[in-house]
Amino acid sequence: MNGLRDWELLRATERTPAADAERIATITSEFERGFEVLREVGPCITIFGSARFTEDHPSYQLTRATAAAFGSHGFAIMSGGGPGVMEAANRGARDVGATSIGCTIEIPHEQTGNPYIDIEIPFHYFFARKVCLVRYSQAFVLMPGGFGTLDELFETATLIQTGKMPGFPLVLMGTEFWEPITSFVTTSLVGGGTISEEDLEFFRATDDPDDAVRYVEEHLSGS
């Protein structure tokens, strides 16, 4: 199980040079495979969100429309490759003939890749997958989701704030879902002086796929 591999890496239950060399080789191979496949993809948007939504859920439908909007503007669409929002993202790409990519990983709600993936890249380690998603995306679009989606939001916000990814746009799709988070960030973080207002320049909360596309394209063009 991939979870066991992560546990062995993080807790180092077998601390021998041979075991560590094997882990390092696995990590290196994941980077090499991801870099080789993705370097030729071109402009790409990664969409995150819950694996638990079915196709009749409003967030699934909004994701599919959002992916189609970006795909129609020349972006490839990348997701975690699983069900729910990820499936909707890849399906939206397929709707408009855009390249559909799934960076898959085996976890409880993502056992297999969804049927709308053109290019599948399997990963064992979360952090290797995250590096590839960041490296080959021009923006992140975050749909309603759980801990993993929040992790991507705040980890990427940290990279932007610290200058590791300057100018990288983040779109929060679904204003009602994200309102408690944006309110907390504005009231408690900015209001409490732990971040500045400038740290929010690369966020956009919206319900409109076309607005999301415009926002990302404006940032990428520097306007």
Secondary structure, 3 states (H helix, E strand, C coil): CHHHHHHHHHHCCCCCHHHHHHHHHHHHHHHHHHHHHHCCCCCEEEEECCCCCCCCCHHHHHHHHHHHHHHHCCCEEEECCCCCHHHHHHHHHHHCCCCEEEEEECECCECCCCCCCCEEEEECCHHHHHHHHHHCCCEEEECCCCHHHHHHHHHHHHHHHCCCCCCCCEEEECHHHHHHHHHHHHHHHHCCCCCCHHHHCCEEEECCHHHHHHHHHHHHHCC
